[in-house]
């Protein structure tokens, strides 16, 4: 078991400056082979592979200073407004990583966060937000203690830390694509952190479009956390974990050779399997809306009539990710305008693509 626990990282005897700011921008990601179900401390029941997005991201800034009294002060601001309701989740995250970063016990923290997309609407906001927090905490450790790590080691640790906040967050740390979860066909894969999947990724997927149809901006009725827990009693769970493993084995050579049509078939099947698991849980829940189903029908009809490789996937929510090669962007643009925009709340479509991963924000 990998562990980054280090009880020596305390500030009591430190002469380093204890006041400062760290800031990261971390993207969300969209799983192509989904993980649904976990065990232990945020460990996946099956391996998954995702694309890292570019324009769907969280910006997070942490201002830190020595704590004024025996209790740490933690304040959280989202979109410029203080949000005490978010604090329990952040406290829980910090509690999980305090043995890795014991110096956090000695700091007051003020966290400012903002998203480029609607929060809790099925665009993996926890992935980008926890990814950004993890990167900030790793940078904070580096700045205070002068820890020298290779870029690969830094990202590996950030992925490990991000997983403790949100499982899918560990995949947002890397450019283009990432695999999380031990799988016999992926060298170096691990349940405790994600790994980059760039070297064997065909160029067509490095510029792949992922336009997000905001079918609904409403917060999900059922959290992903509860959804994962319900897999413990889902009668299809065992077969699903094997299906995901098999699909990942099938997808790896497809991602390498750049076969968009075979990719799309697996992507759509995985998305529908995910939502089928939700509908067969006890209690069951349905996150797709009538407009989600209408959009899927129109995408399939457009693909058949125009003979263009345009596909969809979904996260645990109603919003659709429209997947297609960059070279047909203009033709798909007309389709979105004429047939899909009217199905989106406020006509909102977030035009996105596979991206280069997180970026540390420059000091102001």
TIVO-598120 format. One record per residue (C-alpha): residue number from 1; z, y, x. Coordinates in nm, 4 decimals. Example, Ala and Ser with C-alpha at 12.3 -4.5 7.8 and 13.67 -1.06 7.14 Angstrom:
<pt pos="1" Z="0.7800" Y="-0.4500" X="1.2300"/>
<pt pos="2" Z="0.7140" Y="-0.1060" X="1.3670"/>
***
This chain:
<pt pos="1" Z="0.0000" Y="0.0000" X="0.0000"/>
<pt pos="2" Z="-0.1011" Y="0.3393" X="0.1346"/>
<pt pos="3" Z="0.1829" Y="0.5923" X="0.1543"/>
<pt pos="4" Z="0.1970" Y="0.9497" X="0.2733"/>
<pt pos="5" Z="0.5739" Y="0.9832" X="0.2356"/>
<pt pos="6" Z="0.7144" Y="1.1990" X="0.5137"/>
<pt pos="7" Z="1.0796" Y="1.3058" X="0.4864"/>
<pt pos="8" Z="1.0487" Y="1.5212" X="0.8007"/>
<pt pos="9" Z="0.8329" Y="1.7825" X="0.6262"/>
<pt pos="10" Z="1.1160" Y="2.0168" X="0.5335"/>
<pt pos="11" Z="1.1495" Y="2.3906" X="0.5830"/>
<pt pos="12" Z="1.5208" Y="2.4314" X="0.6528"/>
<pt pos="13" Z="1.4705" Y="2.4626" X="1.0281"/>
<pt pos="14" Z="1.1216" Y="2.6072" X="1.0189"/>
<pt pos="15" Z="1.0399" Y="2.9395" X="1.1830"/>
<pt pos="16" Z="0.6993" Y="2.9571" X="1.0164"/>
<pt pos="17" Z="0.6227" Y="3.2230" X="0.7522"/>
<pt pos="18" Z="0.7235" Y="3.0912" X="0.4138"/>
<pt pos="19" Z="0.5361" Y="3.3370" X="0.1935"/>
<pt pos="20" Z="0.1679" Y="3.3184" X="0.1251"/>
<pt pos="21" Z="-0.1181" Y="3.2078" X="-0.0976"/>
<pt pos="22" Z="-0.3541" Y="2.9124" X="-0.1061"/>
<pt pos="23" Z="-0.6496" Y="2.8791" X="-0.3407"/>
<pt pos="24" Z="-0.9126" Y="2.6159" X="-0.4182"/>
<pt pos="25" Z="-1.2004" Y="2.5719" X="-0.6589"/>
<pt pos="26" Z="-1.2351" Y="2.2095" X="-0.7680"/>
<pt pos="27" Z="-1.5067" Y="2.0740" X="-0.9977"/>
<pt pos="28" Z="-1.4730" Y="1.8259" X="-1.2762"/>
<pt pos="29" Z="-1.6618" Y="1.4993" X="-1.2625"/>
<pt pos="30" Z="-1.8347" Y="1.2749" X="-1.5095"/>
<pt pos="31" Z="-1.7853" Y="0.9003" X="-1.4794"/>
<pt pos="32" Z="-2.0994" Y="0.6917" X="-1.5146"/>
<pt pos="33" Z="-1.9122" Y="0.3606" X="-1.4998"/>
<pt pos="34" Z="-1.5909" Y="0.4457" X="-1.6856"/>
<pt pos="35" Z="-1.2338" Y="0.3531" X="-1.6100"/>
<pt pos="36" Z="-1.0197" Y="0.3028" X="-1.9181"/>
<pt pos="37" Z="-0.6834" Y="0.1401" X="-1.8711"/>
<pt pos="38" Z="-0.4364" Y="0.1697" X="-1.5844"/>
<pt pos="39" Z="-0.1261" Y="0.0104" X="-1.4397"/>
<pt pos="40" Z="0.1537" Y="0.0930" X="-1.1997"/>
<pt pos="41" Z="0.1554" Y="0.4458" X="-1.0647"/>
<pt pos="42" Z="-0.1822" Y="0.5734" X="-1.1835"/>
<pt pos="43" Z="-0.3822" Y="0.2731" X="-1.0648"/>
<pt pos="44" Z="-0.7069" Y="0.1722" X="-1.2412"/>
<pt pos="45" Z="-0.7656" Y="-0.1565" X="-1.4168"/>
<pt pos="46" Z="-1.1298" Y="-0.1381" X="-1.3036"/>
<pt pos="47" Z="-1.3365" Y="0.0498" X="-1.0488"/>
<pt pos="48" Z="-1.5458" Y="0.3485" X="-1.1569"/>
<pt pos="49" Z="-1.8183" Y="0.5721" X="-1.0177"/>
<pt pos="50" Z="-1.8737" Y="0.9362" X="-1.1069"/>
<pt pos="51" Z="-2.0955" Y="1.2358" X="-1.0401"/>
<pt pos="52" Z="-1.9259" Y="1.5488" X="-0.9133"/>
<pt pos="53" Z="-2.0252" Y="1.8534" X="-1.1179"/>
<pt pos="54" Z="-2.0995" Y="2.2041" X="-0.9943"/>
<pt pos="55" Z="-2.0375" Y="2.4610" X="-1.2676"/>
<pt pos="56" Z="-1.7564" Y="2.2885" X="-1.4599"/>
<pt pos="57" Z="-1.4640" Y="2.3715" X="-1.2345"/>
<pt pos="58" Z="-1.1057" Y="2.4918" X="-1.2125"/>
<pt pos="59" Z="-0.9969" Y="2.7799" X="-0.9905"/>
<pt pos="60" Z="-0.6341" Y="2.7515" X="-0.8826"/>
<pt pos="61" Z="-0.4240" Y="2.9849" X="-0.6735"/>
<pt pos="62" Z="-0.0669" Y="2.9111" X="-0.5640"/>
<pt pos="63" Z="0.1637" Y="3.1871" X="-0.4455"/>
<pt pos="64" Z="0.4621" Y="3.0458" X="-0.2609"/>
<pt pos="65" Z="0.7881" Y="3.1901" X="-0.1290"/>
<pt pos="66" Z="1.1369" Y="3.0628" X="-0.0333"/>
<pt pos="67" Z="1.3402" Y="2.9683" X="-0.3372"/>
<pt pos="68" Z="1.6000" Y="3.2298" X="-0.4335"/>
<pt pos="69" Z="1.8664" Y="2.9907" X="-0.5591"/>
<pt pos="70" Z="1.9528" Y="2.6248" X="-0.5873"/>
<pt pos="71" Z="1.6803" Y="2.5666" X="-0.8494"/>
<pt pos="72" Z="1.3126" Y="2.6045" X="-0.7793"/>
<pt pos="73" Z="1.1212" Y="2.8613" X="-0.9783"/>
<pt pos="74" Z="0.7879" Y="2.7494" X="-1.1173"/>
<pt pos="75" Z="0.5641" Y="2.9747" X="-1.3238"/>
<pt pos="76" Z="0.2206" Y="2.8844" X="-1.4504"/>
<pt pos="77" Z="-0.0560" Y="3.1139" X="-1.5729"/>
<pt pos="78" Z="-0.3749" Y="2.9917" X="-1.7394"/>
<pt pos="79" Z="-0.6609" Y="3.2337" X="-1.7902"/>
<pt pos="80" Z="-0.4213" Y="3.5156" X="-1.6981"/>
<pt pos="81" Z="-0.1600" Y="3.4261" X="-1.9607"/>
<pt pos="82" Z="0.1729" Y="3.2649" X="-1.8784"/>
<pt pos="83" Z="0.1858" Y="2.9129" X="-2.0262"/>
<pt pos="84" Z="0.5346" Y="2.7582" X="-2.0219"/>
<pt pos="85" Z="0.3977" Y="2.4696" X="-2.2297"/>
<pt pos="86" Z="0.2013" Y="2.3484" X="-1.9268"/>
<pt pos="87" Z="0.5101" Y="2.3304" X="-1.7045"/>
<pt pos="88" Z="0.6349" Y="1.9796" X="-1.7975"/>
<pt pos="89" Z="0.3099" Y="1.8222" X="-1.6780"/>
<pt pos="90" Z="0.3192" Y="2.0171" X="-1.3510"/>
<pt pos="91" Z="0.6882" Y="1.9365" X="-1.2965"/>
<pt pos="92" Z="0.6046" Y="1.5703" X="-1.3541"/>
<pt pos="93" Z="0.3229" Y="1.5883" X="-1.0990"/>
<pt pos="94" Z="0.5420" Y="1.7600" X="-0.8392"/>
<pt pos="95" Z="0.8151" Y="1.5036" X="-0.8968"/>
<pt pos="96" Z="0.5666" Y="1.2282" X="-0.8133"/>
<pt pos="97" Z="0.4607" Y="1.3899" X="-0.4844"/>
<pt pos="98" Z="0.7941" Y="1.5305" X="-0.3638"/>
<pt pos="99" Z="0.8416" Y="1.2461" X="-0.1146"/>
<pt pos="100" Z="0.5022" Y="1.3283" X="0.0344"/>
<pt pos="101" Z="0.5661" Y="1.7032" X="0.0296"/>
<pt pos="102" Z="0.9467" Y="1.7426" X="0.0447"/>
<pt pos="103" Z="0.9052" Y="2.1071" X="0.1419"/>
<pt pos="104" Z="0.8105" Y="2.1820" X="-0.2198"/>
<pt pos="105" Z="1.1798" Y="2.1466" X="-0.3050"/>
<pt pos="106" Z="1.2439" Y="2.4603" X="-0.0992"/>
<pt pos="107" Z="0.9764" Y="2.6859" X="-0.2468"/>
<pt pos="108" Z="0.9267" Y="2.8974" X="-0.5542"/>
<pt pos="109" Z="0.5739" Y="2.8599" X="-0.6873"/>
<pt pos="110" Z="0.3554" Y="3.0802" X="-0.9030"/>
<pt pos="111" Z="0.0371" Y="2.9047" X="-1.0092"/>
<pt pos="112" Z="-0.2670" Y="3.0820" X="-1.1516"/>
<pt pos="113" Z="-0.5429" Y="2.8648" X="-1.2963"/>
<pt pos="114" Z="-0.8656" Y="2.9162" X="-1.4886"/>
<pt pos="115" Z="-1.1495" Y="2.6961" X="-1.6088"/>
<pt pos="116" Z="-1.5197" Y="2.7615" X="-1.6394"/>
<pt pos="117" Z="-1.5227" Y="2.5424" X="-1.9524"/>
<pt pos="118" Z="-1.3091" Y="2.4820" X="-2.2623"/>
<pt pos="119" Z="-0.9756" Y="2.3163" X="-2.1862"/>
<pt pos="120" Z="-0.9017" Y="1.9692" X="-2.3346"/>
<pt pos="121" Z="-1.2438" Y="1.9273" X="-2.4946"/>
<pt pos="122" Z="-1.3467" Y="1.6100" X="-2.3169"/>
<pt pos="123" Z="-1.4827" Y="1.7597" X="-1.9938"/>
<pt pos="124" Z="-1.2096" Y="1.6116" X="-1.7742"/>
<pt pos="125" Z="-1.0146" Y="1.9336" X="-1.7349"/>
<pt pos="126" Z="-0.7247" Y="1.7354" X="-1.5914"/>
<pt pos="127" Z="-0.9558" Y="1.6076" X="-1.3168"/>
<pt pos="128" Z="-1.0538" Y="1.9528" X="-1.1967"/>
<pt pos="129" Z="-0.7102" Y="2.1085" X="-1.2471"/>
<pt pos="130" Z="-0.5125" Y="1.8321" X="-1.0754"/>
<pt pos="131" Z="-0.7767" Y="1.8101" X="-0.8060"/>
<pt pos="132" Z="-0.7402" Y="2.1820" X="-0.7381"/>
<pt pos="133" Z="-0.3593" Y="2.1544" X="-0.7316"/>
<pt pos="134" Z="-0.3732" Y="1.8603" X="-0.4912"/>
<pt pos="135" Z="-0.6055" Y="2.0478" X="-0.2560"/>
<pt pos="136" Z="-0.3767" Y="2.3517" X="-0.2676"/>
<pt pos="137" Z="-0.0696" Y="2.1422" X="-0.1850"/>
<pt pos="138" Z="-0.2502" Y="1.9729" X="0.1057"/>
<pt pos="139" Z="-0.3592" Y="2.3133" X="0.2370"/>
<pt pos="140" Z="-0.0051" Y="2.4430" X="0.1944"/>
<pt pos="141" Z="0.1263" Y="2.1583" X="0.4074"/>
<pt pos="142" Z="-0.1357" Y="2.2311" X="0.6712"/>
<pt pos="143" Z="-0.0640" Y="2.6045" X="0.6786"/>
<pt pos="144" Z="0.3142" Y="2.5729" X="0.7009"/>
<pt pos="145" Z="0.3362" Y="2.2829" X="0.9433"/>
<pt pos="146" Z="0.0109" Y="2.3259" X="1.1310"/>
<pt pos="147" Z="-0.0946" Y="1.9679" X="1.0566"/>
<pt pos="148" Z="-0.4277" Y="1.8898" X="1.2168"/>
<pt pos="149" Z="-0.6364" Y="1.6384" X="1.0275"/>
<pt pos="150" Z="-1.0031" Y="1.5557" X="1.0292"/>
<pt pos="151" Z="-1.1914" Y="1.6785" X="0.7218"/>
<pt pos="152" Z="-1.2268" Y="1.3171" X="0.6041"/>
<pt pos="153" Z="-0.8537" Y="1.2522" X="0.6404"/>
<pt pos="154" Z="-0.7715" Y="1.5744" X="0.4551"/>
<pt pos="155" Z="-0.9951" Y="1.4794" X="0.1613"/>
<pt pos="156" Z="-0.8590" Y="1.1259" X="0.1546"/>
<pt pos="157" Z="-0.5045" Y="1.2575" X="0.1293"/>
<pt pos="158" Z="-0.6070" Y="1.5133" X="-0.1357"/>
<pt pos="159" Z="-0.7679" Y="1.2338" X="-0.3383"/>
<pt pos="160" Z="-0.4537" Y="1.0211" X="-0.3092"/>
<pt pos="161" Z="-0.2370" Y="1.3139" X="-0.4245"/>
<pt pos="162" Z="-0.4755" Y="1.4135" X="-0.7051"/>
<pt pos="163" Z="-0.4615" Y="1.0595" X="-0.8465"/>
<pt pos="164" Z="-0.0875" Y="1.0988" X="-0.9043"/>
<pt pos="165" Z="-0.1616" Y="1.3935" X="-1.1347"/>
<pt pos="166" Z="-0.4666" Y="1.2503" X="-1.3091"/>
<pt pos="167" Z="-0.6447" Y="0.9289" X="-1.2223"/>
<pt pos="168" Z="-0.9957" Y="1.0701" X="-1.2539"/>
<pt pos="169" Z="-0.8980" Y="1.3718" X="-1.0420"/>
<pt pos="170" Z="-0.9192" Y="1.1589" X="-0.7288"/>
<pt pos="171" Z="-1.2978" Y="1.1441" X="-0.7787"/>
<pt pos="172" Z="-1.3408" Y="1.5230" X="-0.7966"/>
<pt pos="173" Z="-1.2594" Y="1.5696" X="-0.4287"/>
<pt pos="174" Z="-1.5969" Y="1.4584" X="-0.2935"/>
<pt pos="175" Z="-1.9539" Y="1.5913" X="-0.3022"/>
<pt pos="176" Z="-2.2258" Y="1.4384" X="-0.5181"/>
<pt pos="177" Z="-2.0575" Y="1.1124" X="-0.6238"/>
<pt pos="178" Z="-1.7418" Y="0.9107" X="-0.5785"/>
<pt pos="179" Z="-1.6116" Y="0.5577" X="-0.6308"/>
<pt pos="180" Z="-1.2503" Y="0.4944" X="-0.7254"/>
<pt pos="181" Z="-1.0988" Y="0.1498" X="-0.7485"/>
<pt pos="182" Z="-1.1213" Y="-0.1593" X="-0.5338"/>
<pt pos="183" Z="-1.4577" Y="-0.3297" X="-0.5753"/>
<pt pos="184" Z="-1.5987" Y="-0.6096" X="-0.3647"/>
<pt pos="185" Z="-1.9415" Y="-0.4452" X="-0.3411"/>
<pt pos="186" Z="-1.8139" Y="-0.1080" X="-0.2161"/>
<pt pos="187" Z="-1.6875" Y="-0.1023" X="0.1402"/>
<pt pos="188" Z="-1.3720" Y="0.1051" X="0.1819"/>
<pt pos="189" Z="-1.3058" Y="0.1308" X="-0.1928"/>
<pt pos="190" Z="-0.9420" Y="0.1460" X="-0.2919"/>
<pt pos="191" Z="-0.7189" Y="0.1781" X="-0.5972"/>
<pt pos="192" Z="-0.5072" Y="0.4475" X="-0.4306"/>
<pt pos="193" Z="-0.7793" Y="0.7057" X="-0.3653"/>
<pt pos="194" Z="-1.1455" Y="0.7774" X="-0.4268"/>
<pt pos="195" Z="-1.4131" Y="0.7609" X="-0.1607"/>
<pt pos="196" Z="-1.7338" Y="0.9557" X="-0.1179"/>
<pt pos="197" Z="-2.0525" Y="0.7876" X="-0.2334"/>
<pt pos="198" Z="-2.3112" Y="1.0037" X="-0.0636"/>
<pt pos="199" Z="-2.4708" Y="0.8095" X="0.2177"/>
<pt pos="200" Z="-2.6468" Y="0.5577" X="-0.0075"/>
<pt pos="201" Z="-2.7167" Y="0.7968" X="-0.2941"/>
<pt pos="202" Z="-3.0861" Y="0.8621" X="-0.3588"/>
<pt pos="203" Z="-3.1994" Y="1.2240" X="-0.3374"/>
<pt pos="204" Z="-3.2999" Y="1.2324" X="-0.7039"/>
<pt pos="205" Z="-2.9335" Y="1.1951" X="-0.8017"/>
<pt pos="206" Z="-2.8137" Y="1.4637" X="-0.5607"/>
<pt pos="207" Z="-2.9924" Y="1.7255" X="-0.7710"/>
<pt pos="208" Z="-2.9480" Y="1.5489" X="-1.1046"/>
<pt pos="209" Z="-2.8920" Y="1.7688" X="-1.4072"/>
<pt pos="210" Z="-2.5842" Y="1.7282" X="-1.6265"/>
<pt pos="211" Z="-2.5964" Y="1.9764" X="-1.9129"/>
<pt pos="212" Z="-2.2828" Y="1.9653" X="-2.1267"/>
<pt pos="213" Z="-2.3293" Y="2.0084" X="-2.4995"/>
<pt pos="214" Z="-2.0108" Y="2.1695" X="-2.6301"/>
<pt pos="215" Z="-2.0108" Y="1.9952" X="-2.9664"/>
<pt pos="216" Z="-1.6495" Y="2.1031" X="-3.0186"/>
<pt pos="217" Z="-1.4107" Y="2.3303" X="-2.8307"/>
<pt pos="218" Z="-1.1083" Y="2.1954" X="-3.0150"/>
<pt pos="219" Z="-0.8361" Y="2.0181" X="-2.8247"/>
<pt pos="220" Z="-0.8607" Y="1.6407" X="-2.8503"/>
<pt pos="221" Z="-0.6513" Y="1.4763" X="-3.1195"/>
<pt pos="222" Z="-0.5547" Y="1.1924" X="-2.8841"/>
<pt pos="223" Z="-0.4819" Y="1.2420" X="-2.5145"/>
<pt pos="224" Z="-0.6480" Y="1.0293" X="-2.2495"/>
<pt pos="225" Z="-0.3012" Y="0.9202" X="-2.1378"/>
<pt pos="226" Z="-0.2368" Y="0.7585" X="-2.4745"/>
<pt pos="227" Z="-0.5852" Y="0.6118" X="-2.4789"/>
<pt pos="228" Z="-0.5244" Y="0.4387" X="-2.1468"/>
<pt pos="229" Z="-0.1919" Y="0.3021" X="-2.2704"/>
<pt pos="230" Z="-0.3553" Y="0.1501" X="-2.5764"/>
<pt pos="231" Z="-0.5690" Y="-0.0673" X="-2.3497"/>
<pt pos="232" Z="-0.2562" Y="-0.2735" X="-2.2815"/>
<pt pos="233" Z="-0.2888" Y="-0.4260" X="-2.6282"/>
<pt pos="234" Z="-0.6632" Y="-0.3958" X="-2.6888"/>
<pt pos="235" Z="-0.8061" Y="-0.7410" X="-2.7571"/>
<pt pos="236" Z="-1.1284" Y="-0.6505" X="-2.5734"/>
<pt pos="237" Z="-0.9552" Y="-0.5197" X="-2.2588"/>
<pt pos="238" Z="-1.0074" Y="-0.8204" X="-2.0315"/>
<pt pos="239" Z="-1.3762" Y="-0.8463" X="-2.1176"/>
<pt pos="240" Z="-1.4158" Y="-0.4721" X="-2.0733"/>
<pt pos="241" Z="-1.2722" Y="-0.4726" X="-1.7217"/>
<pt pos="242" Z="-1.5196" Y="-0.7435" X="-1.6245"/>
<pt pos="243" Z="-1.8057" Y="-0.5525" X="-1.7904"/>
<pt pos="244" Z="-1.7220" Y="-0.2400" X="-1.5913"/>
<pt pos="245" Z="-1.7105" Y="-0.4364" X="-1.2666"/>
<pt pos="246" Z="-2.0455" Y="-0.6007" X="-1.3439"/>
<pt pos="247" Z="-2.2046" Y="-0.2670" X="-1.4370"/>
<pt pos="248" Z="-2.0873" Y="-0.1105" X="-1.1126"/>
<pt pos="249" Z="-2.2461" Y="-0.3971" X="-0.9191"/>
<pt pos="250" Z="-2.5699" Y="-0.3370" X="-1.1094"/>
<pt pos="251" Z="-2.5561" Y="0.0399" X="-1.0648"/>
<pt pos="252" Z="-2.5058" Y="0.0519" X="-0.6867"/>
<pt pos="253" Z="-2.8614" Y="-0.0524" X="-0.5896"/>
<pt pos="254" Z="-2.9993" Y="0.1637" X="-0.8725"/>
<pt pos="255" Z="-2.8278" Y="0.4719" X="-0.7268"/>
<pt pos="256" Z="-2.9676" Y="0.3828" X="-0.3863"/>
<pt pos="257" Z="-3.3297" Y="0.3301" X="-0.4914"/>
<pt pos="258" Z="-3.3353" Y="0.6170" X="-0.7422"/>
<pt pos="259" Z="-3.4368" Y="0.4247" X="-1.0547"/>
<pt pos="260" Z="-3.3586" Y="0.6818" X="-1.3235"/>
<pt pos="261" Z="-3.4468" Y="0.4622" X="-1.6213"/>
<pt pos="262" Z="-3.2195" Y="0.1762" X="-1.5170"/>
<pt pos="263" Z="-2.9493" Y="0.4312" X="-1.4386"/>
<pt pos="264" Z="-2.9798" Y="0.5804" X="-1.7861"/>
<pt pos="265" Z="-2.9491" Y="0.2452" X="-1.9609"/>
<pt pos="266" Z="-2.6187" Y="0.1718" X="-1.7868"/>
<pt pos="267" Z="-2.4891" Y="0.5270" X="-1.8349"/>
<pt pos="268" Z="-2.5437" Y="0.5169" X="-2.2112"/>
<pt pos="269" Z="-2.4056" Y="0.1650" X="-2.2497"/>
<pt pos="270" Z="-2.0904" Y="0.2646" X="-2.0596"/>
<pt pos="271" Z="-2.0381" Y="0.5746" X="-2.2741"/>
<pt pos="272" Z="-2.0644" Y="0.3790" X="-2.5972"/>
<pt pos="273" Z="-1.8382" Y="0.1032" X="-2.4633"/>
<pt pos="274" Z="-1.5730" Y="0.3642" X="-2.3879"/>
<pt pos="275" Z="-1.5772" Y="0.4976" X="-2.7422"/>
<pt pos="276" Z="-1.5899" Y="0.1452" X="-2.8854"/>
<pt pos="277" Z="-1.2630" Y="0.0752" X="-2.7033"/>
<pt pos="278" Z="-1.1078" Y="0.3786" X="-2.8691"/>
<pt pos="279" Z="-1.2233" Y="0.2598" X="-3.2105"/>
<pt pos="280" Z="-1.0836" Y="-0.0899" X="-3.1542"/>
<pt pos="281" Z="-0.7443" Y="0.0203" X="-3.0247"/>
<pt pos="282" Z="-0.4335" Y="-0.0059" X="-3.2390"/>
<pt pos="283" Z="-0.3941" Y="0.2602" X="-3.3595"/>
<pt pos="284" Z="-0.7640" Y="0.3349" X="-3.3455"/>
<pt pos="285" Z="-0.9144" Y="0.6780" X="-3.2979"/>
<pt pos="286" Z="-1.2588" Y="0.8350" X="-3.3164"/>
<pt pos="287" Z="-1.3399" Y="1.1313" X="-3.0934"/>
<pt pos="288" Z="-1.7115" Y="1.1540" X="-3.1687"/>
<pt pos="289" Z="-1.8045" Y="1.3925" X="-3.4485"/>
<pt pos="290" Z="-2.1043" Y="1.3896" X="-3.6849"/>
<pt pos="291" Z="-2.2807" Y="1.6355" X="-3.4540"/>
<pt pos="292" Z="-2.2162" Y="1.4054" X="-3.1566"/>
<pt pos="293" Z="-2.4014" Y="1.1284" X="-3.3369"/>
<pt pos="294" Z="-2.6814" Y="1.3628" X="-3.4435"/>
<pt pos="295" Z="-2.7273" Y="1.4753" X="-3.0824"/>
<pt pos="296" Z="-2.7413" Y="1.1155" X="-2.9577"/>
<pt pos="297" Z="-3.0057" Y="1.0332" X="-3.2185"/>
<pt pos="298" Z="-3.2159" Y="1.3358" X="-3.1201"/>
<pt pos="299" Z="-3.1880" Y="1.2571" X="-2.7487"/>
<pt pos="300" Z="-3.3085" Y="0.9024" X="-2.8044"/>
<pt pos="301" Z="-3.5944" Y="1.0173" X="-3.0256"/>
<pt pos="302" Z="-3.7013" Y="1.2831" X="-2.7722"/>
<pt pos="303" Z="-3.6952" Y="1.0278" X="-2.4912"/>
<pt pos="304" Z="-3.9092" Y="0.7842" X="-2.6869"/>
<pt pos="305" Z="-4.1611" Y="1.0389" X="-2.8126"/>
<pt pos="306" Z="-4.1983" Y="1.2396" X="-2.4902"/>
<pt pos="307" Z="-4.1546" Y="0.9426" X="-2.2560"/>
<pt pos="308" Z="-3.9122" Y="1.1422" X="-2.0427"/>
<pt pos="309" Z="-3.6033" Y="1.0009" X="-1.8665"/>
<pt pos="310" Z="-3.3391" Y="1.1954" X="-2.0565"/>
<pt pos="311" Z="-3.0086" Y="1.0176" X="-2.1170"/>
<pt pos="312" Z="-2.6545" Y="1.0888" X="-2.2281"/>
<pt pos="313" Z="-2.3000" Y="0.9999" X="-2.1464"/>
<pt pos="314" Z="-1.9647" Y="1.1062" X="-2.2890"/>
<pt pos="315" Z="-1.6119" Y="1.1386" X="-2.1617"/>
<pt pos="316" Z="-1.3111" Y="1.0810" X="-2.3873"/>
<pt pos="317" Z="-1.4175" Y="1.3524" X="-2.6291"/>
<pt pos="318" Z="-1.6998" Y="1.4665" X="-2.8582"/>
<pt pos="319" Z="-1.9063" Y="1.6571" X="-2.6045"/>
<pt pos="320" Z="-2.2257" Y="1.5123" X="-2.4623"/>
<pt pos="321" Z="-2.3438" Y="1.5180" X="-2.1019"/>
<pt pos="322" Z="-2.7232" Y="1.5335" X="-2.0962"/>
<pt pos="323" Z="-2.8484" Y="1.3558" X="-1.7817"/>
<pt pos="324" Z="-3.1973" Y="1.3931" X="-1.6365"/>
<pt pos="325" Z="-3.3874" Y="1.4641" X="-1.3116"/>
<pt pos="326" Z="-3.4190" Y="1.8269" X="-1.2065"/>
<pt pos="327" Z="-3.8002" Y="1.8064" X="-1.2023"/>
<pt pos="328" Z="-3.8187" Y="1.7943" X="-1.5843"/>
<pt pos="329" Z="-3.5705" Y="2.0773" X="-1.6377"/>
<pt pos="330" Z="-3.8198" Y="2.3104" X="-1.8067"/>
<pt pos="331" Z="-3.9311" Y="2.0555" X="-2.0658"/>
<pt pos="332" Z="-3.5739" Y="1.9549" X="-2.1407"/>
<pt pos="333" Z="-3.4812" Y="2.3224" X="-2.1706"/>
<pt pos="334" Z="-3.7107" Y="2.3640" X="-2.4691"/>
<pt pos="335" Z="-3.5684" Y="2.0509" X="-2.6277"/>
<pt pos="336" Z="-3.2131" Y="2.1799" X="-2.5884"/>
<pt pos="337" Z="-3.3049" Y="2.5142" X="-2.7388"/>
<pt pos="338" Z="-3.4962" Y="2.3739" X="-3.0352"/>
<pt pos="339" Z="-3.2955" Y="2.0623" X="-3.1262"/>
<pt pos="340" Z="-2.9541" Y="2.0548" X="-2.9606"/>
<pt pos="341" Z="-2.8148" Y="2.4069" X="-2.9467"/>
<pt pos="342" Z="-2.7627" Y="2.4213" X="-3.3229"/>
<pt pos="343" Z="-2.5314" Y="2.1182" X="-3.2988"/>
<pt pos="344" Z="-2.3016" Y="2.2891" X="-3.0474"/>
<pt pos="345" Z="-2.0045" Y="2.5048" X="-3.1403"/>
<pt pos="346" Z="-2.1129" Y="2.8634" X="-3.0969"/>
<pt pos="347" Z="-2.4442" Y="2.7302" X="-2.9625"/>
<pt pos="348" Z="-2.2757" Y="2.6704" X="-2.6277"/>
<pt pos="349" Z="-2.4380" Y="2.4494" X="-2.3665"/>
<pt pos="350" Z="-2.3025" Y="2.4486" X="-2.0117"/>
<pt pos="351" Z="-2.6039" Y="2.3999" X="-1.7851"/>
<pt pos="352" Z="-2.4697" Y="2.1986" X="-1.4954"/>
<pt pos="353" Z="-2.5785" Y="1.9638" X="-1.2208"/>
<pt pos="354" Z="-2.4454" Y="1.7341" X="-0.9521"/>
<pt pos="355" Z="-2.2653" Y="1.9514" X="-0.6990"/>
<pt pos="356" Z="-2.1244" Y="1.9778" X="-0.3489"/>
<pt pos="357" Z="-1.7585" Y="1.9301" X="-0.4350"/>
<pt pos="358" Z="-1.4489" Y="2.1475" X="-0.3928"/>
<pt pos="359" Z="-1.4378" Y="2.4679" X="-0.1942"/>
<pt pos="360" Z="-1.1436" Y="2.6528" X="-0.0482"/>
<pt pos="361" Z="-1.1393" Y="3.0115" X="-0.1699"/>
<pt pos="362" Z="-1.1279" Y="3.2797" X="0.0949"/>
<pt pos="363" Z="-0.8144" Y="3.4888" X="0.1215"/>
<pt pos="364" Z="-0.8326" Y="3.8153" X="-0.0688"/>
***
